[in-house]
Amino acid sequence: MTTIPPPARAIEPGERRVLEHVIGPQPKDHQQVIIQVVTLGNQPAEEVAASGMGKLPEWCNVYEGLSDEQIAAVEDVILQRSDLTRPSE
């Protein structure tokens, strides 16, 4: 389940003060406060699979359906535009 937290400006003043005690400085109106609970240490593979943590979101499949040659062509353009192809000193 994905939830989208409200922007900080929508949080009631009393709740904002509580958050300030937890996260520090007052959040700006254009920011969002996200609190996440994670399990530390070794987690059984079944739990990871059940939680969906091991699965990447759909937008990560940007190369899906492309051949190796097409991926190489895209990579060439990206490297050229980012100017990472010049020799290092």
PDB file of N, CA, C and O in Angstrom:
ATOM      1  N   MET A   1       0.842  -1.165   0.000  1.00  0.00           N
ATOM      2  CA  MET A   1       0.000   0.000   0.000  1.00  0.00           C
ATOM      3  C   MET A   1       0.894   1.237   0.000  1.00  0.00           C
ATOM      4  O   MET A   1       1.816   1.340   0.809  1.00  0.00           O
ATOM      5  N   THR A   2       0.627   2.155  -0.890  1.00  0.00           N
ATOM      6  CA  THR A   2       1.375   3.394  -0.969  1.00  0.00           C
ATOM      7  C   THR A   2       0.493   4.513  -0.464  1.00  0.00           C
ATOM      8  O   THR A   2      -0.661   4.642  -0.872  1.00  0.00           O
ATOM      9  N   THR A   3       1.042   5.325   0.431  1.00  0.00           N
ATOM     10  CA  THR A   3       0.302   6.478   0.905  1.00  0.00           C
ATOM     11  C   THR A   3       1.085   7.726   0.547  1.00  0.00           C
ATOM     12  O   THR A   3       2.316   7.728   0.555  1.00  0.00           O
ATOM     13  N   ILE A   4       0.368   8.773   0.238  1.00  0.00           N
ATOM     14  CA  ILE A   4       1.008  10.046  -0.075  1.00  0.00           C
ATOM     15  C   ILE A   4       0.724  10.973   1.092  1.00  0.00           C
ATOM     16  O   ILE A   4      -0.426  11.337   1.337  1.00  0.00           O
ATOM     17  N   PRO A   5       1.778  11.359   1.818  1.00  0.00           N
ATOM     18  CA  PRO A   5       1.562  12.217   2.982  1.00  0.00           C
ATOM     19  C   PRO A   5       1.160  13.623   2.555  1.00  0.00           C
ATOM     20  O   PRO A   5       1.502  14.069   1.459  1.00  0.00           O
ATOM     21  N   PRO A   6       0.438  14.312   3.417  1.00  0.00           N
ATOM     22  CA  PRO A   6       0.049  15.679   3.080  1.00  0.00           C
ATOM     23  C   PRO A   6       1.265  16.598   3.156  1.00  0.00           C
ATOM     24  O   PRO A   6       2.233  16.286   3.849  1.00  0.00           O
ATOM     25  N   PRO A   7       1.224  17.724   2.453  1.00  0.00           N
ATOM     26  CA  PRO A   7       2.316  18.687   2.591  1.00  0.00           C
ATOM     27  C   PRO A   7       2.330  19.231   4.018  1.00  0.00           C
ATOM     28  O   PRO A   7       1.313  19.203   4.712  1.00  0.00           O
ATOM     29  N   ALA A   8       3.469  19.716   4.442  1.00  0.00           N
ATOM     30  CA  ALA A   8       3.631  20.187   5.823  1.00  0.00           C
ATOM     31  C   ALA A   8       2.628  21.284   6.165  1.00  0.00           C
ATOM     32  O   ALA A   8       2.186  21.385   7.309  1.00  0.00           O
ATOM     33  N   ARG A   9       2.268  22.103   5.185  1.00  0.00           N
ATOM     34  CA  ARG A   9       1.331  23.206   5.478  1.00  0.00           C
ATOM     35  C   ARG A   9      -0.048  22.702   5.888  1.00  0.00           C
ATOM     36  O   ARG A   9      -0.826  23.452   6.478  1.00  0.00           O
ATOM     37  N   ALA A  10      -0.366  21.431   5.581  1.00  0.00           N
ATOM     38  CA  ALA A  10      -1.669  20.866   5.926  1.00  0.00           C
ATOM     39  C   ALA A  10      -1.682  20.229   7.311  1.00  0.00           C
ATOM     40  O   ALA A  10      -2.738  19.805   7.780  1.00  0.00           O
ATOM     41  N   ILE A  11      -0.525  20.154   7.977  1.00  0.00           N
ATOM     42  CA  ILE A  11      -0.437  19.548   9.307  1.00  0.00           C
ATOM     43  C   ILE A  11      -0.820  20.595  10.346  1.00  0.00           C
ATOM     44  O   ILE A  11      -0.334  21.725  10.314  1.00  0.00           O
ATOM     45  N   GLU A  12      -1.686  20.209  11.257  1.00  0.00           N
ATOM     46  CA  GLU A  12      -2.153  21.123  12.304  1.00  0.00           C
ATOM     47  C   GLU A  12      -0.976  21.624  13.147  1.00  0.00           C
ATOM     48  O   GLU A  12       0.005  20.900  13.316  1.00  0.00           O
ATOM     49  N   PRO A  13      -1.056  22.854  13.680  1.00  0.00           N
ATOM     50  CA  PRO A  13       0.064  23.423  14.442  1.00  0.00           C
ATOM     51  C   PRO A  13       0.517  22.542  15.614  1.00  0.00           C
ATOM     52  O   PRO A  13       1.719  22.416  15.848  1.00  0.00           O
ATOM     53  N   GLY A  14      -0.406  21.939  16.347  1.00  0.00           N
ATOM     54  CA  GLY A  14      -0.022  21.080  17.470  1.00  0.00           C
ATOM     55  C   GLY A  14       0.759  19.861  17.003  1.00  0.00           C
ATOM     56  O   GLY A  14       1.744  19.465  17.626  1.00  0.00           O
ATOM     57  N   GLU A  15       0.311  19.272  15.903  1.00  0.00           N
ATOM     58  CA  GLU A  15       1.004  18.115  15.344  1.00  0.00           C
ATOM     59  C   GLU A  15       2.370  18.505  14.800  1.00  0.00           C
ATOM     60  O   GLU A  15       3.323  17.731  14.890  1.00  0.00           O
ATOM     61  N   ARG A  16       2.466  19.705  14.235  1.00  0.00           N
ATOM     62  CA  ARG A  16       3.760  20.180  13.720  1.00  0.00           C
ATOM     63  C   ARG A  16       4.768  20.311  14.866  1.00  0.00           C
ATOM     64  O   ARG A  16       5.945  19.990  14.698  1.00  0.00           O
ATOM     65  N   ARG A  17       4.308  20.780  16.027  1.00  0.00           N
ATOM     66  CA  ARG A  17       5.218  20.919  17.172  1.00  0.00           C
ATOM     67  C   ARG A  17       5.733  19.557  17.621  1.00  0.00           C
ATOM     68  O   ARG A  17       6.905  19.416  17.971  1.00  0.00           O
ATOM     69  N   VAL A  18       4.852  18.550  17.611  1.00  0.00           N
ATOM     70  CA  VAL A  18       5.274  17.196  17.970  1.00  0.00           C
ATOM     71  C   VAL A  18       6.329  16.714  16.977  1.00  0.00           C
ATOM     72  O   VAL A  18       7.352  16.158  17.375  1.00  0.00           O
ATOM     73  N   LEU A  19       6.078  16.927  15.689  1.00  0.00           N
ATOM     74  CA  LEU A  19       7.044  16.502  14.668  1.00  0.00           C
ATOM     75  C   LEU A  19       8.378  17.215  14.833  1.00  0.00           C
ATOM     76  O   LEU A  19       9.434  16.619  14.621  1.00  0.00           O
ATOM     77  N   GLU A  20       8.334  18.487  15.211  1.00  0.00           N
ATOM     78  CA  GLU A  20       9.570  19.239  15.417  1.00  0.00           C
ATOM     79  C   GLU A  20      10.418  18.606  16.522  1.00  0.00           C
ATOM     80  O   GLU A  20      11.647  18.623  16.445  1.00  0.00           O
ATOM     81  N   HIS A  21       9.771  18.050  17.547  1.00  0.00           N
ATOM     82  CA  HIS A  21      10.512  17.372  18.613  1.00  0.00           C
ATOM     83  C   HIS A  21      11.182  16.110  18.090  1.00  0.00           C
ATOM     84  O   HIS A  21      12.237  15.718  18.587  1.00  0.00           O
ATOM     85  N   VAL A  22      10.582  15.472  17.096  1.00  0.00           N
ATOM     86  CA  VAL A  22      11.115  14.225  16.548  1.00  0.00           C
ATOM     87  C   VAL A  22      12.159  14.482  15.471  1.00  0.00           C
ATOM     88  O   VAL A  22      13.227  13.871  15.489  1.00  0.00           O
ATOM     89  N   ILE A  23      11.864  15.382  14.529  1.00  0.00           N
ATOM     90  CA  ILE A  23      12.737  15.557  13.370  1.00  0.00           C
ATOM     91  C   ILE A  23      13.601  16.800  13.415  1.00  0.00           C
ATOM     92  O   ILE A  23      14.471  16.974  12.562  1.00  0.00           O
ATOM     93  N   GLY A  24      13.384  17.662  14.383  1.00  0.00           N
ATOM     94  CA  GLY A  24      14.224  18.851  14.466  1.00  0.00           C
ATOM     95  C   GLY A  24      13.496  20.084  13.985  1.00  0.00           C
ATOM     96  O   GLY A  24      12.373  20.346  14.417  1.00  0.00           O
ATOM     97  N   PRO A  25      14.118  20.854  13.091  1.00  0.00           N
ATOM     98  CA  PRO A  25      13.553  22.150  12.698  1.00  0.00           C
ATOM     99  C   PRO A  25      12.182  22.024  12.055  1.00  0.00           C
ATOM    100  O   PRO A  25      11.809  20.982  11.516  1.00  0.00           O
ATOM    101  N   GLN A  26      11.455  23.115  12.132  1.00  0.00           N
ATOM    102  CA  GLN A  26      10.088  23.146  11.596  1.00  0.00           C
ATOM    103  C   GLN A  26      10.119  22.883  10.091  1.00  0.00           C
ATOM    104  O   GLN A  26      10.889  23.513   9.365  1.00  0.00           O
ATOM    105  N   PRO A  27       9.279  21.949   9.618  1.00  0.00           N
ATOM    106  CA  PRO A  27       9.240  21.694   8.176  1.00  0.00           C
ATOM    107  C   PRO A  27       8.673  22.901   7.432  1.00  0.00           C
ATOM    108  O   PRO A  27       7.770  23.581   7.919  1.00  0.00           O
ATOM    109  N   LYS A  28       9.214  23.151   6.257  1.00  0.00           N
ATOM    110  CA  LYS A  28       8.733  24.248   5.413  1.00  0.00           C
ATOM    111  C   LYS A  28       7.392  23.840   4.795  1.00  0.00           C
ATOM    112  O   LYS A  28       7.073  22.654   4.711  1.00  0.00           O
ATOM    113  N   ASP A  29       6.622  24.823   4.371  1.00  0.00           N
ATOM    114  CA  ASP A  29       5.291  24.562   3.819  1.00  0.00           C
ATOM    115  C   ASP A  29       5.335  23.686   2.573  1.00  0.00           C
ATOM    116  O   ASP A  29       4.385  22.949   2.314  1.00  0.00           O
ATOM    117  N   HIS A  30       6.403  23.748   1.805  1.00  0.00           N
ATOM    118  CA  HIS A  30       6.497  22.975   0.564  1.00  0.00           C
ATOM    119  C   HIS A  30       7.096  21.582   0.770  1.00  0.00           C
ATOM    120  O   HIS A  30       7.278  20.846  -0.199  1.00  0.00           O
ATOM    121  N   GLN A  31       7.405  21.209   2.018  1.00  0.00           N
ATOM    122  CA  GLN A  31       8.003  19.914   2.312  1.00  0.00           C
ATOM    123  C   GLN A  31       6.944  18.926   2.783  1.00  0.00           C
ATOM    124  O   GLN A  31       5.832  19.309   3.146  1.00  0.00           O
ATOM    125  N   GLN A  32       7.315  17.641   2.769  1.00  0.00           N
ATOM    126  CA  GLN A  32       6.468  16.591   3.312  1.00  0.00           C
ATOM    127  C   GLN A  32       7.265  15.849   4.377  1.00  0.00           C
ATOM    128  O   GLN A  32       8.482  15.709   4.263  1.00  0.00           O
ATOM    129  N   VAL A  33       6.583  15.380   5.403  1.00  0.00           N
ATOM    130  CA  VAL A  33       7.206  14.592   6.460  1.00  0.00           C
ATOM    131  C   VAL A  33       6.842  13.136   6.212  1.00  0.00           C
ATOM    132  O   VAL A  33       5.667  12.780   6.135  1.00  0.00           O
ATOM    133  N   ILE A  34       7.878  12.292   6.087  1.00  0.00           N
ATOM    134  CA  ILE A  34       7.659  10.870   5.850  1.00  0.00           C
ATOM    135  C   ILE A  34       8.382  10.101   6.949  1.00  0.00           C
ATOM    136  O   ILE A  34       9.590  10.255   7.130  1.00  0.00           O
ATOM    137  N   ILE A  35       7.647   9.280   7.676  1.00  0.00           N
ATOM    138  CA  ILE A  35       8.224   8.443   8.721  1.00  0.00           C
ATOM    139  C   ILE A  35       8.009   7.003   8.298  1.00  0.00           C
ATOM    140  O   ILE A  35       6.895   6.610   7.951  1.00  0.00           O
ATOM    141  N   GLN A  36       9.074   6.218   8.326  1.00  0.00           N
ATOM    142  CA  GLN A  36       9.004   4.840   7.840  1.00  0.00           C
ATOM    143  C   GLN A  36       9.557   3.897   8.898  1.00  0.00           C
ATOM    144  O   GLN A  36      10.548   4.205   9.560  1.00  0.00           O
ATOM    145  N   VAL A  37       8.918   2.760   9.050  1.00  0.00           N
ATOM    146  CA  VAL A  37       9.376   1.727   9.965  1.00  0.00           C
ATOM    147  C   VAL A  37      10.015   0.633   9.127  1.00  0.00           C
ATOM    148  O   VAL A  37       9.390   0.114   8.202  1.00  0.00           O
ATOM    149  N   VAL A  38      11.263   0.275   9.442  1.00  0.00           N
ATOM    150  CA  VAL A  38      11.969  -0.768   8.705  1.00  0.00           C
ATOM    151  C   VAL A  38      12.492  -1.801   9.684  1.00  0.00           C
ATOM    152  O   VAL A  38      12.715  -1.502  10.857  1.00  0.00           O
ATOM    153  N   THR A  39      12.687  -3.011   9.199  1.00  0.00           N
ATOM    154  CA  THR A  39      13.232  -4.087  10.008  1.00  0.00           C
ATOM    155  C   THR A  39      14.733  -4.152   9.777  1.00  0.00           C
ATOM    156  O   THR A  39      15.182  -4.252   8.635  1.00  0.00           O
ATOM    157  N   LEU A  40      15.510  -4.096  10.847  1.00  0.00           N
ATOM    158  CA  LEU A  40      16.959  -4.173  10.741  1.00  0.00           C
ATOM    159  C   LEU A  40      17.419  -5.615  10.832  1.00  0.00           C
ATOM    160  O   LEU A  40      16.718  -6.464  11.383  1.00  0.00           O
ATOM    161  N   GLY A  41      18.591  -5.892  10.294  1.00  0.00           N
ATOM    162  CA  GLY A  41      19.148  -7.232  10.379  1.00  0.00           C
ATOM    163  C   GLY A  41      18.674  -8.110   9.247  1.00  0.00           C
ATOM    164  O   GLY A  41      18.133  -7.633   8.249  1.00  0.00           O
ATOM    165  N   ASN A  42      18.882  -9.394   9.416  1.00  0.00           N
ATOM    166  CA  ASN A  42      18.498 -10.361   8.392  1.00  0.00           C
ATOM    167  C   ASN A  42      17.011 -10.635   8.467  1.00  0.00           C
ATOM    168  O   ASN A  42      16.481 -11.020   9.509  1.00  0.00           O
ATOM    169  N   GLN A  43      16.357 -10.430   7.355  1.00  0.00           N
ATOM    170  CA  GLN A  43      14.919 -10.664   7.271  1.00  0.00           C
ATOM    171  C   GLN A  43      14.724 -11.874   6.357  1.00  0.00           C
ATOM    172  O   GLN A  43      15.278 -11.901   5.258  1.00  0.00           O
ATOM    173  N   PRO A  44      13.952 -12.870   6.782  1.00  0.00           N
ATOM    174  CA  PRO A  44      13.729 -14.039   5.929  1.00  0.00           C
ATOM    175  C   PRO A  44      13.209 -13.638   4.554  1.00  0.00           C
ATOM    176  O   PRO A  44      12.432 -12.691   4.429  1.00  0.00           O
ATOM    177  N   ALA A  45      13.646 -14.367   3.515  1.00  0.00           N
ATOM    178  CA  ALA A  45      13.264 -14.052   2.142  1.00  0.00           C
ATOM    179  C   ALA A  45      11.758 -14.059   1.964  1.00  0.00           C
ATOM    180  O   ALA A  45      11.229 -13.286   1.166  1.00  0.00           O
ATOM    181  N   GLU A  46      11.056 -14.922   2.695  1.00  0.00           N
ATOM    182  CA  GLU A  46       9.598 -14.980   2.566  1.00  0.00           C
ATOM    183  C   GLU A  46       8.968 -13.666   3.010  1.00  0.00           C
ATOM    184  O   GLU A  46       8.018 -13.187   2.390  1.00  0.00           O
ATOM    185  N   GLU A  47       9.503 -13.076   4.096  1.00  0.00           N
ATOM    186  CA  GLU A  47       8.953 -11.819   4.589  1.00  0.00           C
ATOM    187  C   GLU A  47       9.234 -10.691   3.609  1.00  0.00           C
ATOM    188  O   GLU A  47       8.380  -9.832   3.394  1.00  0.00           O
ATOM    189  N   VAL A  48      10.424 -10.684   3.010  1.00  0.00           N
ATOM    190  CA  VAL A  48      10.763  -9.650   2.032  1.00  0.00           C
ATOM    191  C   VAL A  48       9.826  -9.751   0.841  1.00  0.00           C
ATOM    192  O   VAL A  48       9.305  -8.738   0.373  1.00  0.00           O
ATOM    193  N   ALA A  49       9.605 -10.970   0.342  1.00  0.00           N
ATOM    194  CA  ALA A  49       8.718 -11.161  -0.802  1.00  0.00           C
ATOM    195  C   ALA A  49       7.293 -10.752  -0.465  1.00  0.00           C
ATOM    196  O   ALA A  49       6.619 -10.120  -1.279  1.00  0.00           O
ATOM    197  N   ALA A  50       6.830 -11.106   0.725  1.00  0.00           N
ATOM    198  CA  ALA A  50       5.463 -10.786   1.130  1.00  0.00           C
ATOM    199  C   ALA A  50       5.261  -9.286   1.311  1.00  0.00           C
ATOM    200  O   ALA A  50       4.175  -8.766   1.055  1.00  0.00           O
ATOM    201  N   SER A  51       6.306  -8.593   1.753  1.00  0.00           N
ATOM    202  CA  SER A  51       6.178  -7.161   2.000  1.00  0.00           C
ATOM    203  C   SER A  51       6.298  -6.340   0.723  1.00  0.00           C
ATOM    204  O   SER A  51       5.938  -5.163   0.706  1.00  0.00           O
ATOM    205  N   GLY A  52       6.807  -6.959  -0.358  1.00  0.00           N
ATOM    206  CA  GLY A  52       6.995  -6.229  -1.607  1.00  0.00           C
ATOM    207  C   GLY A  52       8.249  -5.388  -1.603  1.00  0.00           C
ATOM    208  O   GLY A  52       8.487  -4.647  -2.556  1.00  0.00           O
ATOM    209  N   MET A  53       9.073  -5.477  -0.549  1.00  0.00           N
ATOM    210  CA  MET A  53      10.280  -4.666  -0.451  1.00  0.00           C
ATOM    211  C   MET A  53      11.312  -5.041  -1.505  1.00  0.00           C
ATOM    212  O   MET A  53      12.105  -4.192  -1.912  1.00  0.00           O
ATOM    213  N   GLY A  54      11.322  -6.294  -1.959  1.00  0.00           N
ATOM    214  CA  GLY A  54      12.319  -6.722  -2.920  1.00  0.00           C
ATOM    215  C   GLY A  54      11.958  -6.387  -4.353  1.00  0.00           C
ATOM    216  O   GLY A  54      12.738  -6.662  -5.265  1.00  0.00           O
ATOM    217  N   LYS A  55      10.788  -5.798  -4.571  1.00  0.00           N
ATOM    218  CA  LYS A  55      10.323  -5.516  -5.927  1.00  0.00           C
ATOM    219  C   LYS A  55      10.464  -4.033  -6.233  1.00  0.00           C
ATOM    220  O   LYS A  55      10.063  -3.176  -5.445  1.00  0.00           O
ATOM    221  N   LEU A  56      11.039  -3.751  -7.386  1.00  0.00           N
ATOM    222  CA  LEU A  56      11.194  -2.364  -7.799  1.00  0.00           C
ATOM    223  C   LEU A  56       9.887  -1.839  -8.373  1.00  0.00           C
ATOM    224  O   LEU A  56       9.099  -2.611  -8.921  1.00  0.00           O
ATOM    225  N   PRO A  57       9.644  -0.534  -8.255  1.00  0.00           N
ATOM    226  CA  PRO A  57       8.432   0.035  -8.843  1.00  0.00           C
ATOM    227  C   PRO A  57       8.482  -0.033 -10.371  1.00  0.00           C
ATOM    228  O   PRO A  57       9.555  -0.156 -10.961  1.00  0.00           O
ATOM    229  N   GLU A  58       7.313   0.047 -11.001  1.00  0.00           N
ATOM    230  CA  GLU A  58       7.207  -0.081 -12.453  1.00  0.00           C
ATOM    231  C   GLU A  58       8.074   0.923 -13.204  1.00  0.00           C
ATOM    232  O   GLU A  58       8.621   0.594 -14.256  1.00  0.00           O
ATOM    233  N   TRP A  59       8.209   2.156 -12.678  1.00  0.00           N
ATOM    234  CA  TRP A  59       8.964   3.173 -13.407  1.00  0.00           C
ATOM    235  C   TRP A  59      10.446   2.829 -13.515  1.00  0.00           C
ATOM    236  O   TRP A  59      11.170   3.488 -14.261  1.00  0.00           O
ATOM    237  N   CYS A  60      10.912   1.819 -12.793  1.00  0.00           N
ATOM    238  CA  CYS A  60      12.320   1.399 -12.885  1.00  0.00           C
ATOM    239  C   CYS A  60      12.597   0.560 -14.132  1.00  0.00           C
ATOM    240  O   CYS A  60      13.758   0.316 -14.462  1.00  0.00           O
ATOM    241  N   ASN A  61      11.568   0.122 -14.816  1.00  0.00           N
ATOM    242  CA  ASN A  61      11.739  -0.745 -15.982  1.00  0.00           C
ATOM    243  C   ASN A  61      11.888   0.066 -17.268  1.00  0.00           C
ATOM    244  O   ASN A  61      11.222  -0.224 -18.262  1.00  0.00           O
ATOM    245  N   VAL A  62      12.749   1.072 -17.258  1.00  0.00           N
ATOM    246  CA  VAL A  62      12.866   1.972 -18.403  1.00  0.00           C
ATOM    247  C   VAL A  62      13.462   1.297 -19.631  1.00  0.00           C
ATOM    248  O   VAL A  62      13.222   1.752 -20.749  1.00  0.00           O
ATOM    249  N   TYR A  63      14.228   0.231 -19.459  1.00  0.00           N
ATOM    250  CA  TYR A  63      14.849  -0.450 -20.590  1.00  0.00           C
ATOM    251  C   TYR A  63      14.061  -1.684 -21.039  1.00  0.00           C
ATOM    252  O   TYR A  63      14.494  -2.388 -21.952  1.00  0.00           O
ATOM    253  N   GLU A  64      12.936  -1.949 -20.424  1.00  0.00           N
ATOM    254  CA  GLU A  64      12.148  -3.131 -20.749  1.00  0.00           C
ATOM    255  C   GLU A  64      11.713  -3.101 -22.213  1.00  0.00           C
ATOM    256  O   GLU A  64      11.178  -2.103 -22.697  1.00  0.00           O
ATOM    257  N   GLY A  65      11.952  -4.206 -22.902  1.00  0.00           N
ATOM    258  CA  GLY A  65      11.556  -4.316 -24.297  1.00  0.00           C
ATOM    259  C   GLY A  65      12.612  -3.853 -25.283  1.00  0.00           C
ATOM    260  O   GLY A  65      12.438  -4.021 -26.490  1.00  0.00           O
ATOM    261  N   LEU A  66      13.720  -3.266 -24.794  1.00  0.00           N
ATOM    262  CA  LEU A  66      14.784  -2.813 -25.689  1.00  0.00           C
ATOM    263  C   LEU A  66      15.826  -3.911 -25.862  1.00  0.00           C
ATOM    264  O   LEU A  66      16.086  -4.692 -24.947  1.00  0.00           O
ATOM    265  N   SER A  67      16.412  -3.956 -27.047  1.00  0.00           N
ATOM    266  CA  SER A  67      17.490  -4.916 -27.299  1.00  0.00           C
ATOM    267  C   SER A  67      18.783  -4.385 -26.683  1.00  0.00           C
ATOM    268  O   SER A  67      18.848  -3.222 -26.283  1.00  0.00           O
ATOM    269  N   ASP A  68      19.805  -5.225 -26.605  1.00  0.00           N
ATOM    270  CA  ASP A  68      21.100  -4.797 -26.065  1.00  0.00           C
ATOM    271  C   ASP A  68      21.680  -3.647 -26.882  1.00  0.00           C
ATOM    272  O   ASP A  68      22.280  -2.727 -26.326  1.00  0.00           O
ATOM    273  N   GLU A  69      21.504  -3.699 -28.193  1.00  0.00           N
ATOM    274  CA  GLU A  69      22.018  -2.640 -29.065  1.00  0.00           C
ATOM    275  C   GLU A  69      21.298  -1.316 -28.797  1.00  0.00           C
ATOM    276  O   GLU A  69      21.928  -0.258 -28.772  1.00  0.00           O
ATOM    277  N   GLN A  70      19.986  -1.377 -28.598  1.00  0.00           N
ATOM    278  CA  GLN A  70      19.221  -0.163 -28.309  1.00  0.00           C
ATOM    279  C   GLN A  70      19.612   0.424 -26.964  1.00  0.00           C
ATOM    280  O   GLN A  70      19.712   1.642 -26.820  1.00  0.00           O
ATOM    281  N   ILE A  71      19.832  -0.435 -25.980  1.00  0.00           N
ATOM    282  CA  ILE A  71      20.262   0.032 -24.657  1.00  0.00           C
ATOM    283  C   ILE A  71      21.631   0.686 -24.766  1.00  0.00           C
ATOM    284  O   ILE A  71      21.865   1.726 -24.150  1.00  0.00           O
ATOM    285  N   ALA A  72      22.541   0.095 -25.539  1.00  0.00           N
ATOM    286  CA  ALA A  72      23.875   0.673 -25.730  1.00  0.00           C
ATOM    287  C   ALA A  72      23.776   2.038 -26.407  1.00  0.00           C
ATOM    288  O   ALA A  72      24.517   2.956 -26.057  1.00  0.00           O
ATOM    289  N   ALA A  73      22.872   2.180 -27.367  1.00  0.00           N
ATOM    290  CA  ALA A  73      22.700   3.465 -28.048  1.00  0.00           C
ATOM    291  C   ALA A  73      22.179   4.526 -27.077  1.00  0.00           C
ATOM    292  O   ALA A  73      22.654   5.662 -27.087  1.00  0.00           O
ATOM    293  N   VAL A  74      21.219   4.166 -26.253  1.00  0.00           N
ATOM    294  CA  VAL A  74      20.697   5.098 -25.246  1.00  0.00           C
ATOM    295  C   VAL A  74      21.811   5.482 -24.273  1.00  0.00           C
ATOM    296  O   VAL A  74      21.958   6.655 -23.930  1.00  0.00           O
ATOM    297  N   GLU A  75      22.586   4.507 -23.832  1.00  0.00           N
ATOM    298  CA  GLU A  75      23.689   4.780 -22.909  1.00  0.00           C
ATOM    299  C   GLU A  75      24.705   5.738 -23.533  1.00  0.00           C
ATOM    300  O   GLU A  75      25.203   6.634 -22.851  1.00  0.00           O
ATOM    301  N   ASP A  76      25.018   5.561 -24.818  1.00  0.00           N
ATOM    302  CA  ASP A  76      25.955   6.464 -25.500  1.00  0.00           C
ATOM    303  C   ASP A  76      25.455   7.904 -25.467  1.00  0.00           C
ATOM    304  O   ASP A  76      26.224   8.828 -25.205  1.00  0.00           O
ATOM    305  N   VAL A  77      24.159   8.091 -25.735  1.00  0.00           N
ATOM    306  CA  VAL A  77      23.585   9.430 -25.715  1.00  0.00           C
ATOM    307  C   VAL A  77      23.641  10.021 -24.309  1.00  0.00           C
ATOM    308  O   VAL A  77      23.982  11.191 -24.132  1.00  0.00           O
ATOM    309  N   ILE A  78      23.307   9.209 -23.318  1.00  0.00           N
ATOM    310  CA  ILE A  78      23.320   9.689 -21.925  1.00  0.00           C
ATOM    311  C   ILE A  78      24.730  10.112 -21.522  1.00  0.00           C
ATOM    312  O   ILE A  78      24.916  11.183 -20.943  1.00  0.00           O
ATOM    313  N   LEU A  79      25.715   9.283 -21.823  1.00  0.00           N
ATOM    314  CA  LEU A  79      27.097   9.604 -21.463  1.00  0.00           C
ATOM    315  C   LEU A  79      27.585  10.846 -22.196  1.00  0.00           C
ATOM    316  O   LEU A  79      28.302  11.666 -21.622  1.00  0.00           O
ATOM    317  N   GLN A  80      27.205  10.987 -23.447  1.00  0.00           N
ATOM    318  CA  GLN A  80      27.613  12.160 -24.213  1.00  0.00           C
ATOM    319  C   GLN A  80      26.987  13.421 -23.627  1.00  0.00           C
ATOM    320  O   GLN A  80      27.664  14.437 -23.468  1.00  0.00           O
ATOM    321  N   ARG A  81      25.705  13.358 -23.309  1.00  0.00           N
ATOM    322  CA  ARG A  81      25.009  14.539 -22.773  1.00  0.00           C
ATOM    323  C   ARG A  81      25.483  14.892 -21.364  1.00  0.00           C
ATOM    324  O   ARG A  81      25.467  16.060 -20.977  1.00  0.00           O
ATOM    325  N   SER A  82      25.896  13.904 -20.612  1.00  0.00           N
ATOM    326  CA  SER A  82      26.385  14.194 -19.252  1.00  0.00           C
ATOM    327  C   SER A  82      27.863  14.529 -19.264  1.00  0.00           C
ATOM    328  O   SER A  82      28.428  14.868 -18.224  1.00  0.00           O
ATOM    329  N   ASP A  83      28.501  14.439 -20.424  1.00  0.00           N
ATOM    330  CA  ASP A  83      29.906  14.773 -20.628  1.00  0.00           C
ATOM    331  C   ASP A  83      30.821  13.917 -19.764  1.00  0.00           C
ATOM    332  O   ASP A  83      31.848  14.392 -19.280  1.00  0.00           O
ATOM    333  N   LEU A  84      30.448  12.659 -19.573  1.00  0.00           N
ATOM    334  CA  LEU A  84      31.278  11.734 -18.810  1.00  0.00           C
ATOM    335  C   LEU A  84      32.206  10.938 -19.709  1.00  0.00           C
ATOM    336  O   LEU A  84      32.938  10.073 -19.228  1.00  0.00           O
ATOM    337  N   THR A  85      32.188  11.217 -21.012  1.00  0.00           N
ATOM    338  CA  THR A  85      33.000  10.443 -21.946  1.00  0.00           C
ATOM    339  C   THR A  85      34.390  11.037 -22.122  1.00  0.00           C
ATOM    340  O   THR A  85      35.246  10.399 -22.736  1.00  0.00           O
ATOM    341  N   ARG A  86      34.644  12.227 -21.608  1.00  0.00           N
ATOM    342  CA  ARG A  86      35.966  12.824 -21.772  1.00  0.00           C
ATOM    343  C   ARG A  86      36.956  12.094 -20.864  1.00  0.00           C
ATOM    344  O   ARG A  86      36.568  11.603 -19.804  1.00  0.00           O
ATOM    345  N   PRO A  87      38.216  12.015 -21.259  1.00  0.00           N
ATOM    346  CA  PRO A  87      39.210  11.303 -20.448  1.00  0.00           C
ATOM    347  C   PRO A  87      39.441  12.006 -19.124  1.00  0.00           C
ATOM    348  O   PRO A  87      39.425  13.234 -19.049  1.00  0.00           O
ATOM    349  N   SER A  88      39.653  11.227 -18.095  1.00  0.00           N
ATOM    350  CA  SER A  88      39.960  11.807 -16.778  1.00  0.00           C
ATOM    351  C   SER A  88      41.456  12.063 -16.681  1.00  0.00           C
ATOM    352  O   SER A  88      42.250  11.422 -17.370  1.00  0.00           O
ATOM    353  N   GLU A  89      41.822  12.970 -15.852  1.00  0.00           N
ATOM    354  CA  GLU A  89      43.243  13.318 -15.702  1.00  0.00           C
ATOM    355  C   GLU A  89      43.850  12.628 -14.513  1.00  0.00           C
ATOM    356  O   GLU A  89      45.036  12.806 -14.236  1.00  0.00           O
TER     357      GLU A  89
END
